[in-house]
Amino acid sequence: MDFLKLVEAALDGYVLEWDGIHGIGHWCRVLENGLRLADASGANRDIITLFAVFHDARRFNENDDPDHGLRGAELAASLRGSLFELGDDDFAMLQHACTWHTAGLTEGEISVQCCWDADRLDLGRVGMEPKPQYLCTDHAKSQSMRRWADGRGRMEFIPELIRPLWDLRQRQSRR
C-alpha cells in the first residue's frame, strides 16, 4: 500500500485546509502514534494506516461534524480494491474504527482500540491533554507515550513521511 497515494486520493475531495487541525499533519501524527501502539500490542498496521488517512478525510468543518467518520469509512470503501486491499474482517474493523472514532468508546478489537487511541493521543493540537480514562490500551495510557504524542500535537509537528506532499502544497500556495 502506498501511503502517499492514499493521502493524495483522500485530499482530492478534502474541503478543509491541509494545515488545519484535522488536516494531513494530524493524519500523519495519528499514523505514527498508531504504529507505535501497534508495535506494542500486535495490532494490524494496515488497519491503522488506513484509519489515519480516512478517519477525518471527509469532514465538512473543523467543529461539530457527527457523520464525518461514516463518510471517511465510505471513502475507504470506494478506494478498496484500487488503492488498497484488505480482507473482509479487517475492512469491517477499519469501517467500525472510522465510523465510531469520536463516540468515546474504549472497547473493541485491539486494532480498533489502537486507531482510537492514536487519534486521541493527538489532542494536544487543540490544547487538550489526552486523559488515560479515555484511552483504550495500556501503552497509550503510559505517561511516556502520552507525553511523546502530546508534545508533537501541541507543536503541530509535521512527520517526515508527508514532507513530499507538504512541500508541494507550500510551493503551490506561494504561486
N, C-alpha and C positions, 0 to 999 in steps of 0.2 A: 504494500500500500504506500502510495506517495503522499506524504502529509501535505506538502506544499500544493499539490494538485487538488487535494480535498479542500484546503483553505481557499484556493482560487475559485473553485466551484461554489463554495458557500458564500464567498464575497460577491459573486455575480448577482445575487438578489438581496444582499445585505443593505438595509436602508439607513443605518446609523453611521456615525463617524468611526473610521477604523481605529482611531486612538481614544474612543470613548470608554466608559467604564465597563462596557460589555463587549468591547472590540477585540481585535486579534491579539493584542498584548495579553489580555485576560485569558483568551483561549489557550495561548501558549503556556502561561503560568499554570493554568489548570492541567494541561498535559504534563508539565514537569512535576507538579505536585502528585498527580495520579500515577506517573511512572515510578516515583519514589515509593508510593504506597503499594503499588503492585509488586515491586521488588521485595518489600517487607511481608506481603501477605500471599503472594502467589496468584493474585488477580489477573484477569485476562488483559494484556497490554493493548490488544486490538480494540476491545470494547472501550477502554479508557481513551485511546487515541481518537476514536470516532466520536465519543461523547464530548471531548474537548472542543472539537470543531463544531458539532451540531447543536449543542445544548442552548446556546444563545444566538445562533446564526439567523434566526427569523424573528427577532424582537422587532416590534414596531416603535418602541420608545425605551428610554433608559429607566423609566419608573415602573408603574404598575402595568403589567402585561401578562395576565394569568395564563394565557394559552400559548405563550412563546415556546415552551418546552415541547408541547404537542406538535407545533409547526416545525420545530427542529427535527423531531422524530420523523415527520412526514418528508422533510428534505432528505434525511438519511435513506428512507425507503425509495425515494426517487433516484438516488445515486447508487443504490445497492446493485451489484451485478455489472456496473460500468466502471466505477472508480474504486470499488472495494468489494470483497467477498466476505461473507460472514454466515456461518451456519444458522439455521432457524432458531435454535435455543439461544445462541449468543446474540442474535439480532433482536430477539424478544427482550433480552436483558438491556440492550442498548436503548430500545424504544422506551422501556419502563424507566430507565435512568433519566433519559431526556425529559420525558413527559412529567415526571414527578420530582424533578430536582429542586424545586422551590417549595415543596409541600412540607418540609420539616421532618420528613420520615427518616428513620435510622435503621430500620430492619429491612433485610433483603439479602440477596446473593452477595458474596464478597466483592465481585467486580462492580456491582451496582453501588455498594457502600463506598468503595474507593472513588467512584465517579462523584458521588455526592460530597464526600469529604474533600476531594480535590478542588471542587468549586467553592465550598465553604471556607477552605483554607486561604482563599484569595480575597476575603472580605476586607483586608487591610486597604485595598484600593479605594474603598468608600469610607475609610476611617473607623471601621468596626473590627474588633478583635475576635477571632474565632473562639468560641466557647466550647470546652470539652463536652458538655452535655448535649450539644447539637451535632457532635461528630459521631461517626459510626465505628471506626476502627481504633484499636489501641495505638497503632503507630501515629495516626492523625492526632490523637489526644495527647501524645507525648509533647512535653514542653519544647523539646528541641525542634521537632517538626513544625509545631505551631509558630515558633519564633522565626524559623527559616522562611516559611511561606509568608507569614505576616510582614516581615521586613521587605520582601520582594514586592508584595502587593502595595504596600504603603509608598514605596519609591517608584511604583509603576514600571518596574524592571521589564525590559523587552528582551526575551530569551533569544539566543543566537540563532536558533533554528528558524526563526521567522525573519531574520535580517534581510534575506534577498527580496522578499515581498515588501517589507517595511521600507527599505532603501528605495525601491522602485516607486512606492507611493510618495515618498518625500520628494523625489525628483519630479514626479508628475505634478505635485501640488505647487512647486516653485515655478512652473511654466506659465 
